[in-house]
Amino acid sequence: MLTIAKDLREFYQVLNKELAHAIELYMRPRGAFSVRKIELVSNGIYAIVLNWVLNECKNDIRDIYQCIYLLLKQVEEPTKQF
């Protein structure tokens, strides 16, 4: 991750694509899901991981897991119509 983090464009493309794909695979057997919500959550996870890597992984990994877990819970909640 540190190697691809040096080129942020590549880091974003690789990590965000894989995150979105993994979330989509997780949600598919659970029924309907919002592609937009998956994209938003994957962008949020990307931001958390990028910040962690750029700060030389100084934060406790358990804090990173907790942040990601909280974001993933958002994918399973029904989309609200405004």
N, CA, C and O atoms as CSV, one atom per row, in Angstrom:
chain,resi,resn,atom,element,x,y,z
A,1,MET,N,N,0.813,-1.183,0.000
A,1,MET,CA,C,0.000,0.000,0.000
A,1,MET,C,C,0.856,1.247,0.000
A,1,MET,O,O,0.512,2.238,-0.644
A,2,LEU,N,N,1.964,1.209,0.712
A,2,LEU,CA,C,2.826,2.381,0.743
A,2,LEU,C,C,3.396,2.684,-0.632
A,2,LEU,O,O,3.585,3.848,-0.985
A,3,THR,N,N,3.673,1.631,-1.420
A,3,THR,CA,C,4.222,1.827,-2.758
A,3,THR,C,C,3.215,2.516,-3.666
A,3,THR,O,O,3.565,3.478,-4.349
A,4,ILE,N,N,1.966,2.044,-3.687
A,4,ILE,CA,C,0.998,2.682,-4.573
A,4,ILE,C,C,0.501,3.999,-4.001
A,4,ILE,O,O,-0.045,4.818,-4.740
A,5,ALA,N,N,0.678,4.226,-2.695
A,5,ALA,CA,C,0.248,5.497,-2.104
A,5,ALA,C,C,1.107,6.657,-2.585
A,5,ALA,O,O,0.702,7.814,-2.477
A,6,LYS,N,N,2.290,6.358,-3.115
A,6,LYS,CA,C,3.152,7.421,-3.632
A,6,LYS,C,C,2.549,8.058,-4.875
A,6,LYS,O,O,2.782,9.236,-5.148
A,7,ASP,N,N,1.775,7.284,-5.627
A,7,ASP,CA,C,1.051,7.812,-6.784
A,7,ASP,C,C,-0.425,7.799,-6.401
A,7,ASP,O,O,-1.102,6.785,-6.568
A,8,LEU,N,N,-0.924,8.922,-5.887
A,8,LEU,CA,C,-2.273,8.964,-5.333
A,8,LEU,C,C,-3.357,8.637,-6.356
A,8,LEU,O,O,-4.393,8.074,-6.000
A,9,ARG,N,N,-3.135,8.977,-7.602
A,9,ARG,CA,C,-4.131,8.662,-8.624
A,9,ARG,C,C,-4.275,7.151,-8.768
A,9,ARG,O,O,-5.389,6.630,-8.821
A,10,GLU,N,N,-3.145,6.453,-8.830
A,10,GLU,CA,C,-3.187,4.988,-8.940
A,10,GLU,C,C,-3.756,4.375,-7.668
A,10,GLU,O,O,-4.543,3.430,-7.726
A,11,PHE,N,N,-3.356,4.915,-6.514
A,11,PHE,CA,C,-3.841,4.419,-5.229
A,11,PHE,C,C,-5.368,4.512,-5.182
A,11,PHE,O,O,-6.046,3.567,-4.779
A,12,TYR,N,N,-5.893,5.655,-5.598
A,12,TYR,CA,C,-7.343,5.847,-5.582
A,12,TYR,C,C,-8.028,4.861,-6.513
A,12,TYR,O,O,-8.993,4.206,-6.118
A,13,GLN,N,N,-7.548,4.748,-7.733
A,13,GLN,CA,C,-8.190,3.880,-8.713
A,13,GLN,C,C,-8.197,2.429,-8.258
A,13,GLN,O,O,-9.229,1.762,-8.331
A,14,VAL,N,N,-7.062,1.938,-7.792
A,14,VAL,CA,C,-6.958,0.533,-7.397
A,14,VAL,C,C,-7.790,0.255,-6.145
A,14,VAL,O,O,-8.627,-0.648,-6.142
A,15,LEU,N,N,-7.565,1.016,-5.102
A,15,LEU,CA,C,-8.224,0.750,-3.833
A,15,LEU,C,C,-9.731,0.998,-3.906
A,15,LEU,O,O,-10.506,0.183,-3.406
A,16,ASN,N,N,-10.152,2.077,-4.503
A,16,ASN,CA,C,-11.574,2.391,-4.559
A,16,ASN,C,C,-12.330,1.368,-5.392
A,16,ASN,O,O,-13.442,0.980,-5.033
A,17,LYS,N,N,-11.748,0.929,-6.487
A,17,LYS,CA,C,-12.395,-0.085,-7.326
A,17,LYS,C,C,-12.561,-1.382,-6.541
A,17,LYS,O,O,-13.629,-1.993,-6.572
A,18,GLU,N,N,-11.527,-1.801,-5.846
A,18,GLU,CA,C,-11.597,-3.045,-5.074
A,18,GLU,C,C,-12.575,-2.933,-3.912
A,18,GLU,O,O,-13.297,-3.884,-3.614
A,19,LEU,N,N,-12.603,-1.781,-3.256
A,19,LEU,CA,C,-13.549,-1.579,-2.155
A,19,LEU,C,C,-14.983,-1.665,-2.652
A,19,LEU,O,O,-15.807,-2.365,-2.063
A,20,ALA,N,N,-15.282,-0.962,-3.727
A,20,ALA,CA,C,-16.643,-0.965,-4.265
A,20,ALA,C,C,-17.049,-2.373,-4.687
A,20,ALA,O,O,-18.185,-2.788,-4.454
A,21,HIS,N,N,-16.138,-3.103,-5.302
A,21,HIS,CA,C,-16.425,-4.469,-5.743
A,21,HIS,C,C,-16.699,-5.373,-4.537
A,21,HIS,O,O,-17.644,-6.163,-4.559
A,22,ALA,N,N,-15.891,-5.264,-3.500
A,22,ALA,CA,C,-16.074,-6.096,-2.303
A,22,ALA,C,C,-17.407,-5.780,-1.621
A,22,ALA,O,O,-18.110,-6.697,-1.197
A,23,ILE,N,N,-17.760,-4.510,-1.512
A,23,ILE,CA,C,-19.032,-4.126,-0.885
A,23,ILE,C,C,-20.201,-4.636,-1.721
A,23,ILE,O,O,-21.197,-5.118,-1.182
A,24,GLU,N,N,-20.073,-4.528,-3.031
A,24,GLU,CA,C,-21.132,-5.010,-3.916
A,24,GLU,C,C,-21.328,-6.516,-3.764
A,24,GLU,O,O,-22.465,-6.983,-3.697
A,25,LEU,N,N,-20.245,-7.280,-3.711
A,25,LEU,CA,C,-20.343,-8.732,-3.522
A,25,LEU,C,C,-20.986,-9.069,-2.178
A,25,LEU,O,O,-21.746,-10.030,-2.072
A,26,TYR,N,N,-20.680,-8.282,-1.167
A,26,TYR,CA,C,-21.259,-8.483,0.158
A,26,TYR,C,C,-22.766,-8.223,0.136
A,26,TYR,O,O,-23.529,-8.951,0.771
A,27,MET,N,N,-23.191,-7.201,-0.582
A,27,MET,CA,C,-24.595,-6.807,-0.576
A,27,MET,C,C,-25.466,-7.632,-1.515
A,27,MET,O,O,-26.661,-7.778,-1.260
A,28,ARG,N,N,-24.918,-8.164,-2.570
A,28,ARG,CA,C,-25.722,-8.858,-3.590
A,28,ARG,C,C,-26.638,-9.935,-2.998
A,28,ARG,O,O,-27.825,-9.945,-3.325
A,29,PRO,N,N,-26.143,-10.848,-2.137
A,29,PRO,CA,C,-27.054,-11.873,-1.605
A,29,PRO,C,C,-28.074,-11.318,-0.598
A,29,PRO,O,O,-29.018,-12.021,-0.235
A,30,ARG,N,N,-27.904,-10.104,-0.157
A,30,ARG,CA,C,-28.783,-9.517,0.850
A,30,ARG,C,C,-29.959,-8.759,0.237
A,30,ARG,O,O,-30.784,-8.209,0.967
A,31,GLY,N,N,-30.047,-8.723,-1.080
A,31,GLY,CA,C,-31.169,-8.044,-1.734
A,31,GLY,C,C,-30.749,-6.758,-2.405
A,31,GLY,O,O,-29.578,-6.547,-2.719
A,32,ALA,N,N,-31.743,-5.896,-2.619
A,32,ALA,CA,C,-31.510,-4.640,-3.339
A,32,ALA,C,C,-30.575,-3.721,-2.557
A,32,ALA,O,O,-30.583,-3.690,-1.327
A,33,PHE,N,N,-29.780,-2.985,-3.306
A,33,PHE,CA,C,-28.862,-2.028,-2.688
A,33,PHE,C,C,-28.673,-0.862,-3.636
A,33,PHE,O,O,-28.932,-0.966,-4.834
A,34,SER,N,N,-28.221,0.238,-3.085
A,34,SER,CA,C,-28.007,1.445,-3.871
A,34,SER,C,C,-26.549,1.494,-4.336
A,34,SER,O,O,-25.624,1.490,-3.523
A,35,VAL,N,N,-26.363,1.540,-5.642
A,35,VAL,CA,C,-25.010,1.645,-6.196
A,35,VAL,C,C,-24.371,2.958,-5.745
A,35,VAL,O,O,-23.176,3.007,-5.452
A,36,ARG,N,N,-25.165,4.003,-5.693
A,36,ARG,CA,C,-24.651,5.310,-5.245
A,36,ARG,C,C,-24.153,5.232,-3.808
A,36,ARG,O,O,-23.105,5.790,-3.482
A,37,LYS,N,N,-24.899,4.541,-2.946
A,37,LYS,CA,C,-24.495,4.414,-1.552
A,37,LYS,C,C,-23.187,3.619,-1.457
A,37,LYS,O,O,-22.317,3.948,-0.651
A,38,ILE,N,N,-23.051,2.576,-2.278
A,38,ILE,CA,C,-21.813,1.795,-2.287
A,38,ILE,C,C,-20.643,2.670,-2.699
A,38,ILE,O,O,-19.568,2.588,-2.104
A,39,GLU,N,N,-20.839,3.508,-3.710
A,39,GLU,CA,C,-19.776,4.415,-4.145
A,39,GLU,C,C,-19.398,5.394,-3.032
A,39,GLU,O,O,-18.216,5.655,-2.807
A,40,LEU,N,N,-20.401,5.934,-2.339
A,40,LEU,CA,C,-20.127,6.883,-1.255
A,40,LEU,C,C,-19.373,6.214,-0.104
A,40,LEU,O,O,-18.420,6.782,0.431
A,41,VAL,N,N,-19.798,5.018,0.272
A,41,VAL,CA,C,-19.129,4.308,1.368
A,41,VAL,C,C,-17.719,3.918,0.958
A,41,VAL,O,O,-16.790,4.017,1.760
A,42,SER,N,N,-17.550,3.480,-0.269
A,42,SER,CA,C,-16.209,3.116,-0.732
A,42,SER,C,C,-15.287,4.326,-0.759
A,42,SER,O,O,-14.102,4.206,-0.447
A,43,ASN,N,N,-15.815,5.495,-1.130
A,43,ASN,CA,C,-15.012,6.724,-1.074
A,43,ASN,C,C,-14.636,7.069,0.363
A,43,ASN,O,O,-13.520,7.517,0.625
A,44,GLY,N,N,-15.561,6.861,1.289
A,44,GLY,CA,C,-15.276,7.120,2.701
A,44,GLY,C,C,-14.198,6.198,3.249
A,44,GLY,O,O,-13.305,6.637,3.973
A,45,ILE,N,N,-14.284,4.926,2.904
A,45,ILE,CA,C,-13.262,3.966,3.351
A,45,ILE,C,C,-11.918,4.327,2.738
A,45,ILE,O,O,-10.887,4.276,3.408
A,46,TYR,N,N,-11.936,4.692,1.466
A,46,TYR,CA,C,-10.700,5.120,0.807
A,46,TYR,C,C,-10.059,6.276,1.565
A,46,TYR,O,O,-8.851,6.270,1.806
A,47,ALA,N,N,-10.863,7.266,1.939
A,47,ALA,CA,C,-10.338,8.440,2.642
A,47,ALA,C,C,-9.728,8.052,3.993
A,47,ALA,O,O,-8.683,8.574,4.380
A,48,ILE,N,N,-10.378,7.148,4.695
A,48,ILE,CA,C,-9.866,6.688,5.989
A,48,ILE,C,C,-8.533,5.976,5.812
A,48,ILE,O,O,-7.570,6.257,6.526
A,49,VAL,N,N,-8.482,5.049,4.854
A,49,VAL,CA,C,-7.257,4.271,4.638
A,49,VAL,C,C,-6.134,5.177,4.130
A,49,VAL,O,O,-4.996,5.063,4.586
A,50,LEU,N,N,-6.438,6.065,3.201
A,50,LEU,CA,C,-5.414,6.968,2.678
A,50,LEU,C,C,-4.835,7.833,3.797
A,50,LEU,O,O,-3.618,7.983,3.903
A,51,ASN,N,N,-5.698,8.395,4.623
A,51,ASN,CA,C,-5.240,9.217,5.728
A,51,ASN,C,C,-4.359,8.411,6.680
A,51,ASN,O,O,-3.340,8.907,7.160
A,52,TRP,N,N,-4.748,7.187,6.947
A,52,TRP,CA,C,-3.974,6.314,7.835
A,52,TRP,C,C,-2.586,6.032,7.248
A,52,TRP,O,O,-1.577,6.106,7.949
A,53,VAL,N,N,-2.555,5.706,5.941
A,53,VAL,CA,C,-1.279,5.400,5.281
A,53,VAL,C,C,-0.393,6.641,5.225
A,53,VAL,O,O,0.802,6.566,5.512
A,54,LEU,N,N,-0.971,7.777,4.857
A,54,LEU,CA,C,-0.177,8.998,4.751
A,54,LEU,C,C,0.363,9.459,6.106
A,54,LEU,O,O,1.375,10.156,6.169
A,55,ASN,N,N,-0.308,9.072,7.177
A,55,ASN,CA,C,0.184,9.370,8.525
A,55,ASN,C,C,1.060,8.247,9.062
A,55,ASN,O,O,1.232,8.085,10.270
A,56,GLU,N,N,1.611,7.473,8.123
A,56,GLU,CA,C,2.551,6.393,8.428
A,56,GLU,C,C,1.958,5.356,9.380
A,56,GLU,O,O,2.663,4.796,10.219
A,57,CYS,N,N,0.667,5.110,9.242
A,57,CYS,CA,C,-0.046,4.079,10.000
A,57,CYS,C,C,0.110,4.246,11.508
A,57,CYS,O,O,0.165,3.263,12.246
A,58,LYS,N,N,0.181,5.502,11.962
A,58,LYS,CA,C,0.390,5.781,13.380
A,58,LYS,C,C,-0.853,5.513,14.220
A,58,LYS,O,O,-0.739,5.132,15.385
A,59,ASN,N,N,-2.034,5.704,13.647
A,59,ASN,CA,C,-3.255,5.460,14.415
A,59,ASN,C,C,-3.411,3.973,14.702
A,59,ASN,O,O,-2.967,3.130,13.923
A,60,ASP,N,N,-4.034,3.668,15.803
A,60,ASP,CA,C,-4.299,2.282,16.173
A,60,ASP,C,C,-5.199,1.642,15.117
A,60,ASP,O,O,-6.228,2.211,14.752
A,61,ILE,N,N,-4.824,0.488,14.636
A,61,ILE,CA,C,-5.586,-0.189,13.589
A,61,ILE,C,C,-7.016,-0.478,14.048
A,61,ILE,O,O,-7.925,-0.540,13.219
A,62,ARG,N,N,-7.228,-0.654,15.343
A,62,ARG,CA,C,-8.583,-0.902,15.844
A,62,ARG,C,C,-9.482,0.313,15.616
A,62,ARG,O,O,-10.681,0.162,15.381
A,63,ASP,N,N,-8.912,1.507,15.684
A,63,ASP,CA,C,-9.688,2.718,15.390
A,63,ASP,C,C,-10.079,2.767,13.915
A,63,ASP,O,O,-11.184,3.180,13.563
A,64,ILE,N,N,-9.156,2.338,13.065
A,64,ILE,CA,C,-9.429,2.302,11.622
A,64,ILE,C,C,-10.543,1.295,11.346
A,64,ILE,O,O,-11.473,1.591,10.595
A,65,TYR,N,N,-10.457,0.105,11.948
A,65,TYR,CA,C,-11.502,-0.912,11.776
A,65,TYR,C,C,-12.857,-0.378,12.232
A,65,TYR,O,O,-13.869,-0.604,11.569
A,66,GLN,N,N,-12.879,0.329,13.359
A,66,GLN,CA,C,-14.133,0.861,13.896
A,66,GLN,C,C,-14.745,1.872,12.930
A,66,GLN,O,O,-15.951,1.848,12.687
A,67,CYS,N,N,-13.927,2.753,12.382
A,67,CYS,CA,C,-14.421,3.743,11.408
A,67,CYS,C,C,-14.996,3.053,10.177
A,67,CYS,O,O,-16.066,3.420,9.691
A,68,ILE,N,N,-14.285,2.060,9.683
A,68,ILE,CA,C,-14.747,1.330,8.493
A,68,ILE,C,C,-16.034,0.575,8.810
A,68,ILE,O,O,-16.961,0.570,8.000
A,69,TYR,N,N,-16.100,-0.056,9.969
A,69,TYR,CA,C,-17.300,-0.783,10.380
A,69,TYR,C,C,-18.516,0.145,10.403
A,69,TYR,O,O,-19.591,-0.217,9.926
A,70,LEU,N,N,-18.335,1.340,10.958
A,70,LEU,CA,C,-19.448,2.289,11.033
A,70,LEU,C,C,-19.924,2.700,9.637
A,70,LEU,O,O,-21.121,2.875,9.410
A,71,LEU,N,N,-18.992,2.849,8.720
A,71,LEU,CA,C,-19.377,3.171,7.337
A,71,LEU,C,C,-20.109,2.008,6.679
A,71,LEU,O,O,-21.102,2.211,5.981
A,72,LEU,N,N,-19.619,0.793,6.900
A,72,LEU,CA,C,-20.243,-0.371,6.274
A,72,LEU,C,C,-21.674,-0.581,6.764
A,72,LEU,O,O,-22.513,-1.083,6.017
A,73,LYS,N,N,-21.957,-0.208,7.992
A,73,LYS,CA,C,-23.324,-0.329,8.504
A,73,LYS,C,C,-24.277,0.539,7.690
A,73,LYS,O,O,-25.462,0.224,7.573
A,74,GLN,N,N,-23.758,1.640,7.124
A,74,GLN,CA,C,-24.595,2.537,6.326
A,74,GLN,C,C,-25.086,1.884,5.055
A,74,GLN,O,O,-26.160,2.229,4.564
A,75,VAL,N,N,-24.324,0.946,4.507
A,75,VAL,CA,C,-24.716,0.298,3.262
A,75,VAL,C,C,-25.953,-0.558,3.479
A,75,VAL,O,O,-26.810,-0.643,2.599
A,76,GLU,N,N,-26.053,-1.191,4.638
A,76,GLU,CA,C,-27.163,-2.096,4.897
A,76,GLU,C,C,-28.447,-1.373,5.286
A,76,GLU,O,O,-29.519,-1.975,5.234
A,77,GLU,N,N,-28.374,-0.106,5.672
A,77,GLU,CA,C,-29.574,0.638,6.038
A,77,GLU,C,C,-30.338,1.018,4.778
A,77,GLU,O,O,-29.736,1.361,3.760
A,78,PRO,N,N,-31.655,0.956,4.848
A,78,PRO,CA,C,-32.447,1.337,3.668
A,78,PRO,C,C,-32.185,2.790,3.277
A,78,PRO,O,O,-31.969,3.649,4.131
A,79,THR,N,N,-32.209,3.044,1.986
A,79,THR,CA,C,-32.007,4.397,1.489
A,79,THR,C,C,-33.249,5.227,1.767
A,79,THR,O,O,-34.363,4.814,1.444
A,80,LYS,N,N,-33.060,6.379,2.357
A,80,LYS,CA,C,-34.181,7.268,2.665
A,80,LYS,C,C,-34.507,8.112,1.446
A,80,LYS,O,O,-33.613,8.605,0.757
A,81,GLN,N,N,-35.788,8.272,1.191
A,81,GLN,CA,C,-36.236,9.126,0.101
A,81,GLN,C,C,-36.564,10.492,0.673
A,81,GLN,O,O,-37.326,10.589,1.634
A,82,PHE,N,N,-36.009,11.541,0.106
A,82,PHE,CA,C,-36.283,12.907,0.575
A,82,PHE,C,C,-37.209,13.601,-0.366
A,82,PHE,O,O,-37.559,14.760,-0.145
